[in-house]
Amino acid sequence: MKHDVKDVKEAYMAAIEDLSLENAEAKVYTSEIRKEMEAKINALEDKNKELESKLDEYNSFEERLRALEENRPTWDKIRE
């Protein structure tokens, strides 16, 4: 397969603006911004652990309630 050099050049020249890094903007994260972001991430991870712990407590409590409800007929007989 052989390409015509003129066709390739035309396609390249049409796309050169999109391929160029000359006018590209780059966000540079300073170490201060990075430290702030890491602190926020750590705070969110801590909050996530706290919420998971509360969810575990809730699930445990819910399981105990369910067990009590299942055994209610037994408890009702004992009280009689």
N, C-alpha and C positions, 0 to 999 in steps of 0.2 A: 504494500500500500504506500503510495507516494502522495505527499501533500504539496500543493502549490505554495511556494514561499510567500508570494504576494497575498494570498488568502489568509495564511497564518499571521502575517504581519498586520493585516487589516483587523483581524479578530483581536490580536494582542493590543494594538493601539486603541481599539474601542474599549477594551477592558482595563487598560493600564491605570486609569483613575481609581477603579475599584481594587486593584492589586497593590497600589502604592501605600506605603506606610507614612508618607510624607505629611499628610494632613490628619493622621490618626491621633485620637486622644486616648491617653492611657491614665488610669487611676492608679496612683502610687500610694500605697498604704504606709504611713509612717509607723514607727514603732509605737508611738503614742496611740494612734488609732487601733493598731493591732492589740495593744494591751487592753484598751477599752472593750474591744470585741471579745477578747478572751475572757475578760471579767464578766461580760454579759452572758456568754456561753456557759461559764461555770455557774453563774447564778441560776440560769435556766435548768442546768443539769441538777443542781441541788433542789430546786423547786419540783422538778420531775420526780426525784427520789422521794421527796416528802409526799407528793400526791400518790405515788405508787404505794407508799407505806399506809397512807390513809385508806386507799382502795383495798389493800390487803386486810386492814382492820375491819372495814365495812363488810367485805366478803365473809370474814370469819364470824362476825356478828350475825350476818344474814343466815349463815349455815347453822349457827346455834339456835336462832329463832325457828328455823325450819325444823330442826330436830325436836325442839320443844312442841311445836305444833303437831308433828307426827306422833309424839308421845302423849298428847293431850288426853286421848281416851283413857290411857293408863293412869294418868294423874287424876282424872275425874273419878275413876273407880276407887283409887286410894282415898280420896277425900270423903267418899260416901261412907 
